[in-house]
């Protein structure tokens, strides 16, 4: 018969366990609930008045996205002044990107 703390045949000792098989210190606070205020990890919620976007913010996002797509489309249809230009494409992509950035900040 094998001593109490050793591994028997076919039973490998797990990493991180002591000879008695305990993985934590006896009497530790593992698994006990602590309020977030006690642990110092509590962040109070942001008031709703601070998180509210202005009424014009949503329509601005839509206008920027649609204007960027129209700019690119009209460029390829040769409707804009000057021939088909890569600068119209760049401007359209920048306007679309600005719409996406604003959309991520909408509350």
Contact map, one row per residue, 1 for C-alpha under 8 A:
11100000000000000000000000000000000000000000000000000000000000000000000000000000000000000000000000000000000
11110111000000000000000000000000000000000000000000000000000000000000000000000000000000000000000000000000000
11111100000000000000000000000000000000000000000000000000000000000000000000000000000000000000000000000000000
01111100000000000011000000000000000000000000000000000000000000000000000000000000000000000000000000000000000
00111110000000000011000000000000000000000000000000000000000000000000000000000000000000000000000000000000000
01111111000010000010000000000000000000000000000000000000000000000000000000000000000000000000000000000000000
01001111111110000000000000000000000000000000000000000000000000000000000000000000000000000000000000000000000
01000111111100000000000000000000000000000000000000000000000000000000000000000000000000000000000000000000000
00000011111100000000000000000000000000000000000000000000000000000000000000000000000000000000000000000000000
00000011111100000000000000000000000000000000000000000000000000000000000000000000000000000000000000000000000
00000011111110000000000000000000000000000000000000000000000000000000000000000000000000000000000000000000000
00000011111111000000000000000000000000000000000000000000000000000000000000000000000000000000000000000000000
00000110001111101000000000000000000000000000000000000000000000000000000000000000000000000000000000000000000
00000000000111111000000000000000000000000000000000000000000000000000000000000000000000000000000000000000000
00000000000011111000000000000000000000000000000000000000000000000000000000000000000000000000000000000000000
00000000000001111100001000000000000000000000000000000000000000000000000000000000000000000000000000000000000
00000000000011111111111000000000000000000000000000000000000000000000000000000000000000000000000000000000000
00000000000000011111111000000000000000000000000000000000000000000000000000000000000000000000000000000000000
00011100000000001111110000000000000000000000000000000000000000000000000000000000000000000000000000000000000
00011000000000001111110000000000000000000000000000000000000000000000000000000000000000000000000000000000000
00000000000000001111111000000000000000000000000000000000000000000000000000000000000000000000000000000000000
00000000000000001111111110000000000000000000000000000000000000000000000000000000000000000000000000000000000
00000000000000011100111110000000000000000000000000000000000000000000000000000000000000000000000000000000000
00000000000000000000011111010100000000000000000000000000000000000000000000000000000000000000000000000000000
00000000000000000000011111110000000000000000000000000000000000000000000000000000000000000000000000000000000
00000000000000000000000111110000000000000000000000000000000000000000000000000000000000000000000000000000000
00000000000000000000000011111000000000000000000000000000000000000000000000000000000000000000000000000000000
00000000000000000000000111111100000000000000000000000000000000000000000000000000000000000000000000000000000
00000000000000000000000000111111000000000000000000000000000000000000000000000000000000000000000000000000000
00000000000000000000000100011111000000000000000000000000000000000000000000000000000000000000000000000000000
00000000000000000000000000001111100000000000000000000000000000000000000000000000000000000000000000000000000
00000000000000000000000000001111110000000000000000000000000000000000000000000000000000000000000000000000000
00000000000000000000000000000011111000000000000000000000000000000000000000000000000000000000000000000000000
00000000000000000000000000000001111101100000000000000000000000000000000000000000000000000000000000000000000
00000000000000000000000000000000111111100000000000000000000000000000000000000000000000000000000000000000000
00000000000000000000000000000000011111111100000000000000000000000000000000000000000000000000000000000000000
00000000000000000000000000000000001111111100000000000000000000000000000000000000000000000000000000000000000
00000000000000000000000000000000011111111000000000000000000000000000000000000000000000000000000000000000000
00000000000000000000000000000000011111111100000000000000000000000000000000000000000000000000000000000000000
00000000000000000000000000000000000111111100000000000000000000000000000000000000000000000000000000000000000
00000000000000000000000000000000000111111110000000000000000000000000000000000000000000000000000000000000000
00000000000000000000000000000000000110111111000000000000000000000000000000000000000000000000000000000000000
00000000000000000000000000000000000000001111100000000000000000000000000000000000000000000000000000000000000
00000000000000000000000000000000000000000111110000000000000000000000000000000000000000000000000000000000000
00000000000000000000000000000000000000000011111000000000000000000000000000000000000000000000000000000000000
00000000000000000000000000000000000000000001111101100000000000000000000000000000000000000000000000000000000
00000000000000000000000000000000000000000000111111100000000000000000000000000000000000000000000000000000000
00000000000000000000000000000000000000000000011111110000000000000000000000000000000000000000000000000000000
00000000000000000000000000000000000000000000001111110000000000000000000000000000000000000000000000000000000
00000000000000000000000000000000000000000000011111110000000000000000000000000000000000000000000000000000000
00000000000000000000000000000000000000000000011111111000000000000000000000000000000000000000000000000000001
00000000000000000000000000000000000000000000000111111100000000000000000000000000000000000000000000000000001
00000000000000000000000000000000000000000000000000111110100000000000000000000000000000000000000000000000011
00000000000000000000000000000000000000000000000000011111100000000000000000000000000000000000000000000000000
00000000000000000000000000000000000000000000000000001111111000000000000000000000000000000000000000000000000
00000000000000000000000000000000000000000000000000000111111100000000000000000000000000000000000000000000000
00000000000000000000000000000000000000000000000000001111111110000000000000000000000000000000000000000000010
00000000000000000000000000000000000000000000000000000011111111000000000000000000000000000000000000000010010
00000000000000000000000000000000000000000000000000000011111111100000000000000000000000000000000000000000000
00000000000000000000000000000000000000000000000000000001111111110000000000000000000000000000000000100000000
00000000000000000000000000000000000000000000000000000000111111111000000000000000000000000000000000110110000
00000000000000000000000000000000000000000000000000000000011111111100000000000000000000000000000000100000000
00000000000000000000000000000000000000000000000000000000001111111110000000000000000000000000000000000000000
00000000000000000000000000000000000000000000000000000000000111111111000000000000000000000000001101100000000
00000000000000000000000000000000000000000000000000000000000011111111100000000000000000000000001100110000000
00000000000000000000000000000000000000000000000000000000000001111111110000000000000000000000000100000000000
00000000000000000000000000000000000000000000000000000000000000111111111000000000000000000001001100000000000
00000000000000000000000000000000000000000000000000000000000000011111111100000000000000000011111100000000000
00000000000000000000000000000000000000000000000000000000000000001111111110000000000000000001000100000000000
00000000000000000000000000000000000000000000000000000000000000000111111111000000000000000001000000000000000
00000000000000000000000000000000000000000000000000000000000000000011111111100000000000011011000000000000000
00000000000000000000000000000000000000000000000000000000000000000001111111110000000000011001100000000000000
00000000000000000000000000000000000000000000000000000000000000000000111111111000000000000000000000000000000
00000000000000000000000000000000000000000000000000000000000000000000011111111111000000000000000000000000000
00000000000000000000000000000000000000000000000000000000000000000000001111111111000110011000000000000000000
00000000000000000000000000000000000000000000000000000000000000000000000111111110000100000000000000000000000
00000000000000000000000000000000000000000000000000000000000000000000000011111110000000000000000000000000000
00000000000000000000000000000000000000000000000000000000000000000000000001111111101100000000000000000000000
00000000000000000000000000000000000000000000000000000000000000000000000001111111100000000000000000000000000
00000000000000000000000000000000000000000000000000000000000000000000000001100111111100000000000000000000000
00000000000000000000000000000000000000000000000000000000000000000000000000000111111000000000000000000000000
00000000000000000000000000000000000000000000000000000000000000000000000000000001111110000000000000000000000
00000000000000000000000000000000000000000000000000000000000000000000000000000101111110000000000000000000000
00000000000000000000000000000000000000000000000000000000000000000000000000110101011111010000000000000000000
00000000000000000000000000000000000000000000000000000000000000000000000000100000011111111000000000000000000
00000000000000000000000000000000000000000000000000000000000000000000000000000000000111111100000000000000000
00000000000000000000000000000000000000000000000000000000000000000000000000000000000011111110000000000000000
00000000000000000000000000000000000000000000000000000000000000000000001100100000000111111111000000000000000
00000000000000000000000000000000000000000000000000000000000000000000001100100000000011111111100000000000000
00000000000000000000000000000000000000000000000000000000000000000000000000000000000001111111110000000000000
00000000000000000000000000000000000000000000000000000000000000000001001000000000000000111111111000000000000
00000000000000000000000000000000000000000000000000000000000000000011111100000000000000011111111100000000000
00000000000000000000000000000000000000000000000000000000000000000001000100000000000000001111111110000000000
00000000000000000000000000000000000000000000000000000000000000000001000000000000000000000111111111000000000
00000000000000000000000000000000000000000000000000000000000000011011000000000000000000000011111111100000000
00000000000000000000000000000000000000000000000000000000000000011111100000000000000000000001111111110000000
00000000000000000000000000000000000000000000000000000000000000000000000000000000000000000000111111111000000
00000000000000000000000000000000000000000000000000000000000000010000000000000000000000000000011111111100000
00000000000000000000000000000000000000000000000000000000000111011000000000000000000000000000001111111110000
00000000000000000000000000000000000000000000000000000000000010001000000000000000000000000000000111111111000
00000000000000000000000000000000000000000000000000000000000000000000000000000000000000000000000011111111100
00000000000000000000000000000000000000000000000000000000000010000000000000000000000000000000000001111111110
00000000000000000000000000000000000000000000000000000000010010000000000000000000000000000000000000111111110
00000000000000000000000000000000000000000000000000000000000000000000000000000000000000000000000000011111110
00000000000000000000000000000000000000000000000000000000000000000000000000000000000000000000000000001111111
00000000000000000000000000000000000000000000000000001000110000000000000000000000000000000000000000000111111
00000000000000000000000000000000000000000000000000111000000000000000000000000000000000000000000000000000111
